[in-house]
């Protein structure tokens, strides 16, 4: 029971929700290390590692984490969301041109998804 990956994952989510981001990331990494690295739980753990950096406003670390998610899990359903968050990180870091380009990519690649709507909303704030 203590060696149940679902428990580790849920504990990591609880740590994230409590804003204990580094501890959460350690648990998410454990999930990846101790489970099928190509499975859904590992994909979600990789996403949450990047989200922890995003929530901690570690923009460049978050970008790297989202890029790693995209590279390691190219069919993951969270790819559009990851691309959107990369754009948000660029905006927060003051790299508006990169953020604009990223949001345009989200819209071009996923025009019908909610992330494209969000990207259009962010563009309207940054493009006059």
PyMOL commands that set and color helices and strands:
alter all, ss='L'
color gray80, all
select helices_A, chain A and resi 5-17+21-34+40-55+59-72+79-92+96-109+114-126
alter helices_A, ss='H'
color red, helices_A
deselect
rebuild
show_as cartoon
